[in-house]
Every structure is written in C-alpha cells, then in structure tokens.
Amino acid sequence: MAEFLLDLSNAARSYLDILDKKPFRQVTSKMLDLMKNPYPNDSIQLKGQKRKLHRVDIGEHRIVYEVVGNVVMIAKIDKRNDGTVYKL
C-alpha cells in the first residue's frame, strides 16, 4: 500500500505551534497514521460541506481533512468542544 503525502494548511500549522508536548505528539502521530490509512475506522465524513471533508478525534482535539489524489490535506485542527472546528 502506497503512503499518502501530507499537506497542512496555515491554520493547522498555527494550531500545532500552540499545543503542549503531549497533545502535539498525539495529533502529529494521528496525522502520520492518516498518511498510511486516510480512512481509518474512526474517520467520519462531514455533511453539509462543498468539499469531501472527514474528521478524526484525538483526545480533546479534532483533525478536519480531505484526501485529494494521494495527498491528505489537513484543513484544520482544533478542540472538539469548540464549535469553530467546522468553520473553514
């Protein structure tokens, strides 16, 4: 199985910059997992979006992403209880 490439939006990069060590490791580990399997069992496709976005949970954080060809494009990373995670 071929690995996928990873592309982070500016918003995702900015969010990673403010994370503490433990959540940073958890989130980046999940992103690396998405490179191997962009549609894991815990991935959910978001409804009501123009793009085919998915999300995965990592502790109190969510990663919103889409797969385009062989690239996993990370659109946003945010806290799950924060309603802004879906505002792209």
C-alpha positions as CSV (number, residue, x, y, z in Angstrom):
1,M,0.0,0.0,0.0
2,A,1.4,3.4,-1.0
3,E,1.8,6.1,1.6
4,F,0.0,9.4,1.1
5,L,1.6,12.8,1.3
6,L,0.6,15.3,4.0
7,D,-0.2,18.9,3.4
8,L,-1.1,21.3,6.3
9,S,-3.0,24.5,5.9
10,N,-1.6,27.6,7.6
11,A,-4.4,27.3,10.2
12,A,-3.3,23.8,11.1
13,R,0.3,24.8,11.3
14,S,-0.5,27.7,13.6
15,Y,-2.6,25.4,15.9
16,L,0.3,22.9,16.2
17,D,2.5,25.8,17.3
18,I,0.4,26.4,20.4
19,L,0.0,22.8,21.5
20,D,1.8,21.5,24.6
21,K,4.1,18.5,24.2
22,K,1.6,15.7,24.9
23,P,-1.2,16.8,22.6
24,F,1.3,17.8,20.0
25,R,2.7,14.2,20.0
26,Q,-0.9,12.8,19.9
27,V,-2.0,15.0,17.0
28,T,1.1,14.5,14.9
29,S,1.0,10.8,15.5
30,K,-2.5,10.7,14.2
31,M,-1.5,12.7,11.1
32,L,1.2,10.2,10.4
33,D,-1.3,7.4,10.7
34,L,-3.5,9.2,8.2
35,M,-0.6,9.1,5.7
36,K,-0.8,5.3,5.9
37,N,-4.6,5.0,6.0
38,P,-6.6,8.2,5.3
39,Y,-9.9,6.5,6.0
40,P,-9.5,4.8,9.4
41,N,-12.5,3.3,11.3
42,D,-12.8,6.4,13.5
43,S,-13.0,8.7,10.5
44,I,-16.3,10.4,9.8
45,Q,-17.3,12.2,6.6
46,L,-18.7,15.7,7.3
47,K,-22.1,16.5,5.9
48,G,-23.2,19.9,4.5
49,Q,-19.7,20.7,3.1
50,K,-18.9,21.5,-0.5
51,R,-15.7,19.6,-0.2
52,K,-15.4,15.9,0.8
53,L,-14.1,16.6,4.3
54,H,-13.5,14.0,7.0
55,R,-12.7,14.3,10.7
56,V,-10.9,12.2,13.3
57,D,-10.8,12.7,17.1
58,I,-7.6,12.6,19.1
59,G,-8.4,13.2,22.8
60,E,-9.9,16.7,23.0
61,H,-8.8,17.6,19.5
62,R,-10.2,17.1,16.0
63,I,-8.4,17.0,12.7
64,V,-10.5,18.0,9.7
65,Y,-9.0,16.9,6.4
66,E,-9.7,15.9,2.8
67,V,-8.0,13.4,0.5
68,V,-7.1,14.7,-2.9
69,G,-5.4,12.1,-5.1
70,N,-2.5,10.8,-2.9
71,V,-2.4,13.9,-0.6
72,V,-4.1,14.1,2.8
73,M,-4.8,17.8,3.1
74,I,-5.2,18.9,6.8
75,A,-7.7,21.8,6.7
76,K,-8.0,22.5,10.4
77,I,-7.0,21.2,13.9
78,D,-9.0,22.5,16.9
79,K,-10.5,21.5,20.2
80,R,-13.6,19.2,19.8
81,N,-15.8,21.2,22.1
82,D,-15.1,24.4,20.2
83,G,-17.7,24.9,17.5
84,T,-15.2,26.7,15.3
85,V,-13.5,23.5,14.3
86,Y,-16.0,23.2,11.4
87,K,-15.9,26.8,10.3
88,L,-13.4,26.7,7.4
